[in-house]
Amino acid sequence: MDLLADVVSRYELQTEISNSYAYQLRYALTRFERFLRRAATTADLTEGTVNRWLKHERDVGEIGDRSRANVRTSLLTLWKKFGQGLNRENVRSVAVTPKNPEAWAFDELERVAEAASKVDGYLTNGLPRGLYFSTCLWFAYETGLRRSDVWRFNLSEFDGNRLAAMTQHKTKRVHVVTITSETETDLRRLSSRLQSAGDKHAQTPLRWPQSETTFYYWMRRARELADVEPEKRNRALQHVRRTGATQVESEGGLAWRFLGHSRQGLDRKSYVDQRKAVAPITPQRQRTHGQSSKRA
């Protein structure tokens, strides 16, 4: 019988997971232990205990349905790997209310990128902050890559036509991406500055050299300067990815392929903003029977 806190630490050591995913696991454990009012152990991973916890989470209403679904998934991950007797069919499910994904319009992205290009100062590796962030935004938009893949992208993966076949970090699937000549030029400018400074990361110019908190601070600062949803918190590269997918879908392309997914489904559920991708269908609005007014 092990403490689940030790189990999470062991899982982090044994498996290459991101900091954000490790946080999700610890957050789920925190909520589970808050329900138990004590430190949780692997012996607590039973259908009865977990189901009572999930019902409690719904009843108290402290977190939304998506968060409840996430903490459920995280705890079941630990149960599957370190506990015994997991039968997912017997574990209480969480009904998540579908929501339309939100994305920017292209002109909003342009404004944010333009504002980002005017941010002054330098990163700790000597790159101009404005050039870095504007390039990062356009690269993420044009490729549809996740943040981790944006940060680790190597310029050597491009061929002469600005095409690159790279293995995605999360899914381990090969994904082909392309960029505009303008974005390539800016990437090369960043790379040249790093190379001149003797930086060993010159081939990965979008590698972020500071804390994630600092990255999100400057992303939000660019939105504030552009006056594009400055009050929102979750508007960074994931939002740019949704914007790219929505643009592809609106032009008749396949958003799931742009995103590097293996099949259609998740793109519509989590990425494509239907308000911007699909023209609304409306009935005839011109009245002709017994009405003096007409609406066109």
VOKOLVO-746146 format. One record per residue (C-alpha): residue number from 1; chain; x, y, z. Coordinates in steps of 0.05 Angstrom, whole numbers, plus 5000, padded with zeros to 4 digits. Layout:
<nodes>
@i->NUM, ch->A, x->X, y->Y, z->Z .
...
</nodes>
This chain:
<nodes>
@i->1, ch->A, x->5000, y->5000, z->5000 .
@i->2, ch->A, x->5034, y->5063, z->4975 .
@i->3, ch->A, x->5017, y->5136, z->4984 .
@i->4, ch->A, x->4989, y->5164, z->4920 .
@i->5, ch->A, x->5035, y->5224, z->4927 .
@i->6, ch->A, x->5094, y->5176, z->4922 .
@i->7, ch->A, x->5060, y->5142, z->4864 .
@i->8, ch->A, x->5056, y->5208, z->4826 .
@i->9, ch->A, x->5129, y->5222, z->4839 .
@i->10, ch->A, x->5147, y->5152, z->4814 .
@i->11, ch->A, x->5105, y->5162, z->4752 .
@i->12, ch->A, x->5142, y->5227, z->4736 .
@i->13, ch->A, x->5209, y->5191, z->4742 .
@i->14, ch->A, x->5188, y->5130, z->4701 .
@i->15, ch->A, x->5150, y->5166, z->4646 .
@i->16, ch->A, x->5169, y->5226, z->4604 .
@i->17, ch->A, x->5111, y->5272, z->4616 .
@i->18, ch->A, x->5104, y->5347, z->4611 .
@i->19, ch->A, x->5102, y->5394, z->4670 .
@i->20, ch->A, x->5030, y->5411, z->4655 .
@i->21, ch->A, x->5009, y->5338, z->4655 .
@i->22, ch->A, x->5046, y->5326, z->4721 .
@i->23, ch->A, x->5008, y->5385, z->4749 .
@i->24, ch->A, x->4942, y->5354, z->4726 .
@i->25, ch->A, x->4959, y->5289, z->4763 .
@i->26, ch->A, x->4976, y->5326, z->4826 .
@i->27, ch->A, x->4914, y->5369, z->4821 .
@i->28, ch->A, x->4870, y->5307, z->4815 .
@i->29, ch->A, x->4905, y->5277, z->4876 .
@i->30, ch->A, x->4895, y->5341, z->4916 .
@i->31, ch->A, x->4820, y->5340, z->4902 .
@i->32, ch->A, x->4816, y->5265, z->4919 .
@i->33, ch->A, x->4852, y->5276, z->4985 .
@i->34, ch->A, x->4809, y->5336, z->5001 .
@i->35, ch->A, x->4749, y->5290, z->4995 .
@i->36, ch->A, x->4782, y->5236, z->5038 .
@i->37, ch->A, x->4807, y->5287, z->5088 .
@i->38, ch->A, x->4873, y->5250, z->5092 .
@i->39, ch->A, x->4931, y->5226, z->5050 .
@i->40, ch->A, x->4907, y->5178, z->4996 .
@i->41, ch->A, x->4938, y->5110, z->4984 .
@i->42, ch->A, x->4933, y->5058, z->4930 .
@i->43, ch->A, x->4883, y->5021, z->4975 .
@i->44, ch->A, x->4835, y->5078, z->4964 .
@i->45, ch->A, x->4831, y->5063, z->4889 .
@i->46, ch->A, x->4767, y->5024, z->4892 .
@i->47, ch->A, x->4702, y->5032, z->4853 .
@i->48, ch->A, x->4663, y->5051, z->4915 .
@i->49, ch->A, x->4711, y->5105, z->4940 .
@i->50, ch->A, x->4726, y->5135, z->4872 .
@i->51, ch->A, x->4652, y->5136, z->4853 .
@i->52, ch->A, x->4633, y->5171, z->4918 .
@i->53, ch->A, x->4688, y->5222, z->4905 .
@i->54, ch->A, x->4663, y->5236, z->4834 .
@i->55, ch->A, x->4592, y->5244, z->4859 .
@i->56, ch->A, x->4617, y->5291, z->4913 .
@i->57, ch->A, x->4653, y->5333, z->4861 .
@i->58, ch->A, x->4588, y->5341, z->4822 .
@i->59, ch->A, x->4547, y->5356, z->4884 .
@i->60, ch->A, x->4593, y->5410, z->4912 .
@i->61, ch->A, x->4601, y->5443, z->4843 .
@i->62, ch->A, x->4669, y->5474, z->4857 .
@i->63, ch->A, x->4696, y->5456, z->4789 .
@i->64, ch->A, x->4663, y->5451, z->4720 .
@i->65, ch->A, x->4646, y->5388, z->4683 .
@i->66, ch->A, x->4708, y->5390, z->4640 .
@i->67, ch->A, x->4752, y->5396, z->4701 .
@i->68, ch->A, x->4715, y->5339, z->4734 .
@i->69, ch->A, x->4726, y->5296, z->4672 .
@i->70, ch->A, x->4800, y->5314, z->4673 .
@i->71, ch->A, x->4811, y->5296, z->4747 .
@i->72, ch->A, x->4773, y->5231, z->4735 .
@i->73, ch->A, x->4819, y->5213, z->4677 .
@i->74, ch->A, x->4881, y->5231, z->4717 .
@i->75, ch->A, x->4863, y->5189, z->4777 .
@i->76, ch->A, x->4844, y->5130, z->4732 .
@i->77, ch->A, x->4913, y->5136, z->4699 .
@i->78, ch->A, x->4946, y->5126, z->4766 .
@i->79, ch->A, x->4898, y->5070, z->4784 .
@i->80, ch->A, x->4912, y->5033, z->4719 .
@i->81, ch->A, x->4987, y->5038, z->4727 .
@i->82, ch->A, x->4996, y->5028, z->4802 .
@i->83, ch->A, x->4930, y->5002, z->4830 .
@i->84, ch->A, x->4890, y->4938, z->4822 .
@i->85, ch->A, x->4822, y->4917, z->4795 .
@i->86, ch->A, x->4806, y->4977, z->4750 .
@i->87, ch->A, x->4745, y->4966, z->4707 .
@i->88, ch->A, x->4730, y->5033, z->4674 .
@i->89, ch->A, x->4658, y->5012, z->4658 .
@i->90, ch->A, x->4642, y->5010, z->4732 .
@i->91, ch->A, x->4672, y->5078, z->4747 .
@i->92, ch->A, x->4623, y->5136, z->4748 .
@i->93, ch->A, x->4625, y->5176, z->4684 .
@i->94, ch->A, x->4624, y->5252, z->4677 .
@i->95, ch->A, x->4577, y->5284, z->4627 .
@i->96, ch->A, x->4612, y->5341, z->4593 .
@i->97, ch->A, x->4569, y->5394, z->4560 .
@i->98, ch->A, x->4595, y->5405, z->4489 .
@i->99, ch->A, x->4620, y->5476, z->4477 .
@i->100, ch->A, x->4638, y->5510, z->4412 .
@i->101, ch->A, x->4714, y->5520, z->4411 .
@i->102, ch->A, x->4735, y->5592, z->4407 .
@i->103, ch->A, x->4785, y->5619, z->4357 .
@i->104, ch->A, x->4807, y->5687, z->4332 .
@i->105, ch->A, x->4790, y->5715, z->4265 .
@i->106, ch->A, x->4850, y->5724, z->4220 .
@i->107, ch->A, x->4851, y->5799, z->4230 .
@i->108, ch->A, x->4853, y->5790, z->4305 .
@i->109, ch->A, x->4914, y->5744, z->4299 .
@i->110, ch->A, x->4947, y->5796, z->4254 .
@i->111, ch->A, x->4936, y->5850, z->4306 .
@i->112, ch->A, x->4965, y->5807, z->4361 .
@i->113, ch->A, x->5026, y->5788, z->4319 .
@i->114, ch->A, x->5036, y->5861, z->4299 .
@i->115, ch->A, x->5032, y->5883, z->4372 .
@i->116, ch->A, x->5080, y->5827, z->4392 .
@i->117, ch->A, x->5131, y->5851, z->4341 .
@i->118, ch->A, x->5133, y->5919, z->4376 .
@i->119, ch->A, x->5147, y->5892, z->4446 .
@i->120, ch->A, x->5216, y->5917, z->4466 .
@i->121, ch->A, x->5272, y->5884, z->4504 .
@i->122, ch->A, x->5309, y->5818, z->4497 .
@i->123, ch->A, x->5302, y->5746, z->4520 .
@i->124, ch->A, x->5355, y->5717, z->4566 .
@i->125, ch->A, x->5388, y->5685, z->4505 .
@i->126, ch->A, x->5396, y->5753, z->4471 .
@i->127, ch->A, x->5339, y->5748, z->4420 .
@i->128, ch->A, x->5297, y->5810, z->4409 .
@i->129, ch->A, x->5232, y->5797, z->4446 .
@i->130, ch->A, x->5188, y->5828, z->4392 .
@i->131, ch->A, x->5219, y->5787, z->4335 .
@i->132, ch->A, x->5215, y->5723, z->4376 .
@i->133, ch->A, x->5141, y->5729, z->4394 .
@i->134, ch->A, x->5116, y->5752, z->4326 .
@i->135, ch->A, x->5154, y->5695, z->4292 .
@i->136, ch->A, x->5129, y->5645, z->4344 .
@i->137, ch->A, x->5057, y->5666, z->4332 .
@i->138, ch->A, x->5061, y->5661, z->4256 .
@i->139, ch->A, x->5099, y->5595, z->4259 .
@i->140, ch->A, x->5046, y->5565, z->4305 .
@i->141, ch->A, x->4990, y->5590, z->4261 .
@i->142, ch->A, x->5019, y->5565, z->4196 .
@i->143, ch->A, x->5040, y->5496, z->4222 .
@i->144, ch->A, x->4986, y->5479, z->4272 .
@i->145, ch->A, x->5038, y->5450, z->4318 .
@i->146, ch->A, x->5030, y->5443, z->4393 .
@i->147, ch->A, x->5071, y->5488, z->4438 .
@i->148, ch->A, x->5122, y->5434, z->4455 .
@i->149, ch->A, x->5135, y->5420, z->4381 .
@i->150, ch->A, x->5139, y->5495, z->4365 .
@i->151, ch->A, x->5192, y->5504, z->4419 .
@i->152, ch->A, x->5234, y->5445, z->4397 .
@i->153, ch->A, x->5228, y->5452, z->4321 .
@i->154, ch->A, x->5295, y->5445, z->4286 .
@i->155, ch->A, x->5308, y->5485, z->4223 .
@i->156, ch->A, x->5347, y->5427, z->4194 .
@i->157, ch->A, x->5281, y->5391, z->4184 .
@i->158, ch->A, x->5261, y->5438, z->4128 .
@i->159, ch->A, x->5275, y->5419, z->4056 .
@i->160, ch->A, x->5285, y->5468, z->3999 .
@i->161, ch->A, x->5210, y->5479, z->3992 .
@i->162, ch->A, x->5199, y->5497, z->4065 .
@i->163, ch->A, x->5168, y->5429, z->4079 .
@i->164, ch->A, x->5185, y->5390, z->4142 .
@i->165, ch->A, x->5165, y->5320, z->4164 .
@i->166, ch->A, x->5172, y->5318, z->4239 .
@i->167, ch->A, x->5152, y->5269, z->4293 .
@i->168, ch->A, x->5103, y->5301, z->4342 .
@i->169, ch->A, x->5125, y->5297, z->4414 .
@i->170, ch->A, x->5056, y->5280, z->4443 .
@i->171, ch->A, x->5030, y->5229, z->4392 .
@i->172, ch->A, x->5096, y->5204, z->4362 .
@i->173, ch->A, x->5063, y->5209, z->4293 .
@i->174, ch->A, x->5098, y->5240, z->4234 .
@i->175, ch->A, x->5067, y->5305, z->4212 .
@i->176, ch->A, x->5084, y->5346, z->4150 .
@i->177, ch->A, x->5083, y->5422, z->4159 .
@i->178, ch->A, x->5100, y->5482, z->4116 .
@i->179, ch->A, x->5110, y->5556, z->4128 .
@i->180, ch->A, x->5110, y->5621, z->4088 .
@i->181, ch->A, x->5175, y->5651, z->4062 .
@i->182, ch->A, x->5165, y->5710, z->4110 .
@i->183, ch->A, x->5163, y->5665, z->4170 .
@i->184, ch->A, x->5224, y->5626, z->4145 .
@i->185, ch->A, x->5262, y->5691, z->4138 .
@i->186, ch->A, x->5246, y->5711, z->4210 .
@i->187, ch->A, x->5266, y->5642, z->4235 .
@i->188, ch->A, x->5332, y->5648, z->4200 .
@i->189, ch->A, x->5343, y->5717, z->4230 .
@i->190, ch->A, x->5332, y->5689, z->4300 .
@i->191, ch->A, x->5378, y->5630, z->4284 .
@i->192, ch->A, x->5433, y->5676, z->4258 .
@i->193, ch->A, x->5433, y->5718, z->4321 .
@i->194, ch->A, x->5439, y->5656, z->4364 .
@i->195, ch->A, x->5494, y->5628, z->4320 .
@i->196, ch->A, x->5533, y->5694, z->4323 .
@i->197, ch->A, x->5529, y->5690, z->4399 .
@i->198, ch->A, x->5555, y->5619, z->4399 .
@i->199, ch->A, x->5489, y->5591, z->4426 .
@i->200, ch->A, x->5485, y->5516, z->4417 .
@i->201, ch->A, x->5410, y->5522, z->4405 .
@i->202, ch->A, x->5416, y->5563, z->4341 .
@i->203, ch->A, x->5380, y->5509, z->4301 .
@i->204, ch->A, x->5320, y->5512, z->4347 .
@i->205, ch->A, x->5309, y->5587, z->4348 .
@i->206, ch->A, x->5239, y->5583, z->4379 .
@i->207, ch->A, x->5263, y->5545, z->4439 .
@i->208, ch->A, x->5238, y->5584, z->4500 .
@i->209, ch->A, x->5296, y->5600, z->4548 .
@i->210, ch->A, x->5256, y->5625, z->4607 .
@i->211, ch->A, x->5198, y->5602, z->4651 .
@i->212, ch->A, x->5129, y->5585, z->4623 .
@i->213, ch->A, x->5099, y->5639, z->4667 .
@i->214, ch->A, x->5143, y->5691, z->4632 .
@i->215, ch->A, x->5122, y->5665, z->4564 .
@i->216, ch->A, x->5048, y->5672, z->4580 .
@i->217, ch->A, x->5059, y->5741, z->4610 .
@i->218, ch->A, x->5087, y->5768, z->4545 .
@i->219, ch->A, x->5034, y->5733, z->4504 .
@i->220, ch->A, x->4981, y->5768, z->4545 .
@i->221, ch->A, x->5019, y->5833, z->4540 .
@i->222, ch->A, x->5015, y->5828, z->4464 .
@i->223, ch->A, x->4940, y->5817, z->4467 .
@i->224, ch->A, x->4933, y->5877, z->4513 .
@i->225, ch->A, x->4971, y->5921, z->4465 .
@i->226, ch->A, x->4928, y->5895, z->4407 .
@i->227, ch->A, x->4864, y->5901, z->4448 .
@i->228, ch->A, x->4846, y->5829, z->4430 .
@i->229, ch->A, x->4811, y->5796, z->4489 .
@i->230, ch->A, x->4860, y->5826, z->4540 .
@i->231, ch->A, x->4816, y->5802, z->4598 .
@i->232, ch->A, x->4822, y->5728, z->4578 .
@i->233, ch->A, x->4875, y->5684, z->4608 .
@i->234, ch->A, x->4877, y->5623, z->4563 .
@i->235, ch->A, x->4896, y->5656, z->4498 .
@i->236, ch->A, x->4965, y->5632, z->4477 .
@i->237, ch->A, x->4992, y->5582, z->4426 .
@i->238, ch->A, x->4935, y->5533, z->4436 .
@i->239, ch->A, x->4887, y->5589, z->4416 .
@i->240, ch->A, x->4931, y->5604, z->4355 .
@i->241, ch->A, x->4927, y->5530, z->4337 .
@i->242, ch->A, x->4851, y->5534, z->4339 .
@i->243, ch->A, x->4853, y->5596, z->4296 .
@i->244, ch->A, x->4895, y->5560, z->4243 .
@i->245, ch->A, x->4849, y->5499, z->4244 .
@i->246, ch->A, x->4787, y->5543, z->4238 .
@i->247, ch->A, x->4817, y->5581, z->4179 .
@i->248, ch->A, x->4834, y->5515, z->4144 .
@i->249, ch->A, x->4764, y->5489, z->4155 .
@i->250, ch->A, x->4732, y->5554, z->4131 .
@i->251, ch->A, x->4770, y->5548, z->4065 .
@i->252, ch->A, x->4747, y->5477, z->4053 .
@i->253, ch->A, x->4809, y->5442, z->4079 .
@i->254, ch->A, x->4815, y->5386, z->4129 .
@i->255, ch->A, x->4829, y->5414, z->4198 .
@i->256, ch->A, x->4846, y->5346, z->4228 .
@i->257, ch->A, x->4902, y->5336, z->4179 .
@i->258, ch->A, x->4928, y->5407, z->4190 .
@i->259, ch->A, x->4930, y->5392, z->4265 .
@i->260, ch->A, x->4967, y->5326, z->4255 .
@i->261, ch->A, x->4910, y->5283, z->4281 .
@i->262, ch->A, x->4900, y->5211, z->4257 .
@i->263, ch->A, x->4826, y->5220, z->4241 .
@i->264, ch->A, x->4769, y->5270, z->4242 .
@i->265, ch->A, x->4731, y->5283, z->4306 .
@i->266, ch->A, x->4774, y->5318, z->4357 .
@i->267, ch->A, x->4784, y->5376, z->4309 .
@i->268, ch->A, x->4709, y->5392, z->4309 .
@i->269, ch->A, x->4703, y->5379, z->4383 .
@i->270, ch->A, x->4761, y->5420, z->4409 .
@i->271, ch->A, x->4791, y->5464, z->4354 .
@i->272, ch->A, x->4746, y->5489, z->4299 .
@i->273, ch->A, x->4705, y->5550, z->4317 .
@i->274, ch->A, x->4641, y->5535, z->4279 .
@i->275, ch->A, x->4619, y->5608, z->4281 .
@i->276, ch->A, x->4678, y->5627, z->4238 .
@i->277, ch->A, x->4685, y->5564, z->4196 .
@i->278, ch->A, x->4613, y->5553, z->4173 .
@i->279, ch->A, x->4567, y->5604, z->4141 .
@i->280, ch->A, x->4501, y->5605, z->4179 .
@i->281, ch->A, x->4440, y->5576, z->4143 .
@i->282, ch->A, x->4381, y->5623, z->4146 .
@i->283, ch->A, x->4311, y->5617, z->4118 .
@i->284, ch->A, x->4282, y->5668, z->4069 .
@i->285, ch->A, x->4273, y->5734, z->4104 .
@i->286, ch->A, x->4233, y->5773, z->4051 .
@i->287, ch->A, x->4160, y->5774, z->4071 .
@i->288, ch->A, x->4110, y->5774, z->4014 .
@i->289, ch->A, x->4044, y->5753, z->4046 .
@i->290, ch->A, x->4004, y->5806, z->4082 .
@i->291, ch->A, x->4065, y->5845, z->4104 .
@i->292, ch->A, x->4082, y->5915, z->4082 .
@i->293, ch->A, x->4153, y->5913, z->4108 .
@i->294, ch->A, x->4209, y->5872, z->4077 .
@i->295, ch->A, x->4272, y->5846, z->4109 .
@i->296, ch->A, x->4330, y->5830, z->4064 .
</nodes>
